Amino acid sequence: EKDEPGEEVRVTYRELLELTCRLGNTLKRQGVKQGDRVTIYMPPCPLAVASMLACARIGAVHTVVFAGFSAESLADRIRD
């Protein structure tokens, strides 16, 4: 669901799988491999979910950081 009441995005399992595979392939082309650490900085949305699943699919450890943090706080979370 989006922030506005009554607004939602519906994604089928097939659409999510295709998006997850595309993102996983993109991450691999960028040099991300099993055991690497990835920080996902996105608002809560279907693309963020697919990004988390893509990291899990290729074996990369991921953490999710949502907006609202100061630059210093964000840097601390990424380092952790």
ABEGO torsion letter per residue (X at the ends): XBABBGBBBBBBAAAAAAAAAAAAAAAAAAGBBBGBBBBBBBBBBAAAAAAAAAAAAAGBBBBBBBBGBBAAAAAAAAAX
